[in-house]
Amino acid sequence: MKTLFTGGIKSGKSRLAEAFILEMATRAKPYYLATTEFFDDEMRARIAIHQQRRQDLFVTIEEPVKLFDAVQQCQAPVLVECVSMWLNNQLYHKTSEADTLQELEAVLQLNTDLVLVHNEVGLSIVADNPLARQFVDLSGKAAQLMGHYCNQVYFCSAGLTLKMK
């Protein structure tokens, strides 16, 4: 089963996705695939909050770039936290859009239970710079791809979910 939790920043999607996968993974500890790279102190603080919340409830893998390789090695359900940061990393490392979307599609085609977290960035204004617009476009294409492959899609806002699929 593949499930997507999408919503704005601080909408509660990570917490909701964590609870969802913990309920799903009854036979083995689920994997927590952390994709964020450490670039500054503010990001370290955000990551620390996630680390405290998950404690030892997950098997943690930190992989900011090679999503397919990381998911492929997992033997239990995988929470990908988060696809948006992975997309950001792909842009930072100058991976082409085609290669990025191809890798994401390959992940979605794996016979692995996945819970994916993704920021909805398409509800905002058009960005004023080319890199931000490139990220929004890539993010939207990735969201559509995940929406296609996922069995369930939840939109999160105010700590609540709205089932879309």
Steps between C-alpha positions, in 0.01 A plus 500: 500500500617850421370802690570870451464770765515844344430846634659828588799552725410437865165347400560189713574269209821353645341420837194353329713292261710369789189389689359344183806288425540391861144368486569332166826329603378236743761232429821699486635841590446731203782686330528877521681624192621851587590697189600840640860611466649707780580845360442735792415520870132568439466175299688313772246624755208387280660160452559465875126537561429215258772284658357554850150418386593173329733382781565129448168423332664485156809368329649825373682533169642837404529529123459839332552400135477128414134439580459185291810332644389578857140381461601190309702368795213530752318188620208673674273798424689821423413857593669743260541827688490690284472493123514880483842510662618220272386707200686799643812286531462379141494861380795591723704211357391599147313178421280547195124517538461193279744295710338618824148407390625171356656407834185596688289289266736205548457536878123509462511181292690304767307229679545683831245655733570874489374804686619818334499853641496789254453875535221646290662808349260556213252703705728799528592791275727462200857531628711797396812304403574220253632245755189532719275464194701195392448347846126570496465348153701191597307468825168515318606235249624278782171547689301398194719193456454400865127567479481263204690215665379533858201298621415769753561876499438726798505878497605641837411834653475616863612157619207330327477283190261507209501175304530581131545146366 
